[in-house]
Amino acid sequence: NRRKKKGDSILENPSIPNPFPELCCSPFASVLSASLLPKATSRKKQVIKVYSEDDTSRALEVPSDITARDVCQLLILKNHYVDDHSWTLFEQLTHTGLGRAIEDHEVVMEVQSNWVMEEETKLYFRKNYAKYEFFKNPLSFFPDHMISFPSETSAALSHSGILQMFLSSSTYPEIHGYLHAKEQGKKSWKKLYFLLRRSGLYFSTKGTSKEPRHLQFFCEFSNSDMYMSLTGKKTSGAPTNYGFCFKPNKSGGTRDLKQLCADDEQSRTCWMTAIRLLKYGMQLYQNYMQPYQGRSGCSPLNITPMRSISENSLVAMDFSGHRSRIIENPTEALSVAVEEGLAWRRRGCLRLNSHGSPIAMSNMGMSIHRSQSWFHHKISREEAQRLILQHGLVDGVFLVRDSQSNPKTFVLSLSHGLKIKHFQIVPLEDDGKLFYTLDDGHTRFTDLIQLVEFYQLNKGVLPCKLKHYCARIAL
């Protein structure tokens, strides 16, 4: 607007009337516009505490509907860990010595809602290599003497056929065998013949009879969770260390536990795996397949064991001639592996110390292994077995530790065939140089790192290659 000044007064041009007054902003305009906008639903958040192996904890503010898999992904990102699909949340009841791996699809807040005040319960973040191992190699999880298939099923089933039967909604294999059951309200245990069917878990009141009149219902699994006994005989007085139990949700806590005990680890693993498949069914397979979504050939009807890229690419090779060749003879491959191990100690490689000067490997080999994640300093045999069991009894899970019986030697603890075996690593001195060996000096290594790297590629005298190491995770 143009303005003219006359004396002390300011004159303005007359304002032009607005022909559309209904479009002018009113005091209610902001209220009306806000009411027309879609409301953003805010997800309620809660704080959970997650522990690591050294009992240090980390508090996380998470949505109330977060799943166990999402919590693991959050911790992987925050700590810059490698996601190899083996991370899991573990629920541990400290006083009763019970624990279980929380399934990836379970909502963490719903799990915590079943906790009782008198029981100290914690969430642990750790690796569990056995979480979905039965999808890769089901034949090793279900021994022939413990499983029966429907009569119309052919006797010889492929590994994919067994999985399809477990995941089917119409048929389900029968698991049977002896278990020790703790009598309700008593300290005594009784050995009974149990049967697992789609309708639940039963035991026979007359030997191994499967007649309906001799079968008594033990429990079903929709309203209870299955836990593994971590302390064995100590807390419950069980006859063996291979116990597991069922704890009802939202009940009187540990008073209503239904406790069972197997004679060996293979039997316990078979029972617990079959019950997991019965309770969760196809959901377990979806959890297993989720990291592989988008790959061709991955469907419930086409289940094949998955091998890693490294496993597919490892073959024995001979480079001694003008042209390289693949060694197909197992005996020749073993001899080449031994020769390769002997050649390692003849390599004249030197490493530099903190001042930049070369240091002999024999001197450095005394302590270089202490910085490795697979080495555990001064832990007992029992503690080593507990760590491997926590990481899952998969072939190739291992750790290296100091020997308690001989302070100058080390021990390689290795899982194979659902058992934990211990191999002594002996130091040898030859021509003033120190070496380490697992096979009485036939294959020698200048330090433990070389030894571990060699047996990660070659089975040698071990029952299997070293695949997964046990590490203490810090948050």
ABEGO torsion letter per residue (X at the ends): XBBBBBEABBBBBBBBBBABAAABBBAAAAAAAAAABBBBBBBBBBBBBBBBAAGBBBBBBBBAABBAAAAAAAAAAAAGBBBAGABBBBBBBAAAGBBBBBBAABBAAAAAAABBAABBBBBBBBBBAAAAAAAABAAAABBAAABBBBAABBABBBAAAAAAAAABAABBBBBBEBBBBBBBGBABBBBBBBBBBAAEBBBBABEABABAAABBBABBAAABBBBBBAAEAAAAGBABABBBBBBBBGBAEAAABBBBBBABAAAAAAAAAAAAAAAAEAAAAAAAAAAABGBBGBBAABBBBBBBAAAAABBBBBAABABBBBBABAAAAAAAAAAAAAAAAABABBBBBAAGBBBBAAAAAAAAAAABAABBBGBBAAAAAAAAAAAEBBBGBBBBBBBAABAABBBBBBBBGGBBBBBBBBBBBBGGBBBBBAAGGABBBABAAAAAAAAAABAEABABBBABBBBBBBX
